[in-house]
Amino acid sequence: MTEVCQVCESPRASPFVEQPPYRWARCDDCGFAWLSPMPGMDEAAGVRDAAAGRGYIDGYMGKLDSKMRRSRRRVRTLKRLMPGPRLLDVGSNIGCLVAAGAEQGLDATGVEINPVLVREARNRYPAGLFMAGAFEEADLPAGTFHGVYCSEVIEHVVDANLFLEAIVRAMASRAALYLTTPALREYTKGGDPARWRDFGAPDHKLYFSPGNIRRMLAKHGFQAIRLRFNFGRGIKLLARRARPRR
Ligand SMILES: [Zn+2]
């Protein structure tokens, strides 16, 4: 295998899971897992598809109240760590978190790759600012946001380093990050690979563990990385952008 690990840059990886026609590899050194071969950015743009957006919305409507409650709770948690009012939601879906941020007096912006979801968010929450497009390509002012929320998004990206660089670029000094992503161990519970959960390719492209997500964030200049208890469901963490070096 010629790909190097996105987390630790080790060239040593082993075939991991077959999910025909897809294959997953895992780093021998840090345990990070990814789709191998990894699709290109253009190939991966299938999530912009309108039907996918519609499916998300239908799935969301039934649990809108609980989504809204969770968004309010998470905004309260993140807000305590934010050194200012500007909040960015990366992967803003139908806009619940941006709406919760606005309710709590924050100046909230959402970026969402799926245009159907952006339209829905704008209709629902006309006061929110929603931008359409890939976050890595979004024209966001650098060094601006005091808090970034990114829930169940990073596992969909082709290049987690580019993605985190874009997050860091958007952040103000000492800004806070609230990030959630599935943990690899949720998929591999029990010893028998034949009974492991569907790995979710090609929608999901990479999986972290609590250990290697820490390492990844530290590499991108985050500190005070605190993993929160998540009822065994996945990784949920808060971190803070380090002060820029002089
Ligand atoms: Zn690695």
Boltz pocket constraint, residues with backbone or C-beta under 6 A from the ligand:
constraints:
  - pocket:
      binder: B
      contacts: [[A, 5], [A, 6], [A, 7], [A, 8], [A, 9], [A, 10], [A, 27], [A, 28], [A, 29], [A, 30], [A, 31], [A, 32]]
      max_distance: 6.0
